[in-house]
Amino acid sequence: MILKILAIVSLSFLAQAKDRPQQGAGPEVGKEAPAWKLKTQDGKTEVDLAKLKGKPVFLVFGSYT
């Protein structure tokens, strides 16, 4: 029973994976991060990565839905 459930879940993930857009290689480890600007969660201000140079920065990427 458990194996059937795992097989169904695995197949559903594989089916969804083919519909996802291709992603680029991304930044290389040890290289400087690319320049970007993002709005804060409230949408009122913008954060520029260049202005944070020399300060510790912690980034969290993910979906919370």
C-alpha positions in Angstrom: 0.0 0.0 0.0 2.7 2.4 1.0 4.7 1.6 -2.2 1.6 2.4 -4.3 1.2 5.8 -2.6 4.9 6.6 -3.1 4.7 5.5 -6.8 1.7 7.8 -7.4 3.3 10.8 -5.6 6.6 10.2 -7.6 4.7 10.0 -10.9 2.8 13.2 -10.1 6.1 15.1 -9.4 7.6 13.8 -12.7 4.5 14.8 -14.6 4.7 18.3 -13.2 8.4 18.6 -13.8 8.1 18.5 -17.6 5.8 21.6 -17.5 8.3 23.8 -15.6 10.3 26.4 -17.6 14.0 25.7 -18.0 16.2 27.6 -15.6 19.6 29.1 -16.3 22.8 27.8 -14.7 22.6 30.5 -12.0 25.4 32.3 -10.2 28.7 30.4 -9.7 29.8 29.6 -6.1 32.4 32.1 -5.0 31.5 34.7 -7.6 30.0 38.1 -7.0 26.2 38.0 -6.9 24.4 39.6 -9.9 22.9 43.1 -9.4 19.2 43.2 -8.6 16.5 45.3 -7.0 13.5 43.9 -5.2 10.5 45.5 -3.4 9.9 44.8 0.2 6.9 42.6 1.3 4.8 45.7 1.9 5.7 47.0 -1.6 6.5 50.5 -0.4 10.3 50.4 -0.6 12.9 48.9 -2.9 16.1 47.1 -1.8 19.2 47.4 -4.0 21.8 44.6 -3.5 24.6 47.1 -4.4 23.7 49.2 -1.4 24.2 46.2 0.9 27.7 45.5 -0.2 30.0 44.8 2.8 27.0 43.9 5.0 25.8 40.4 5.8 22.8 39.5 3.7 20.6 36.4 4.2 18.3 35.5 1.3 15.4 33.0 1.5 13.8 31.8 -1.7 10.8 29.7 -1.7 7.0 29.4 -2.0 4.8 29.9 1.0 1.5 28.9 -0.6 
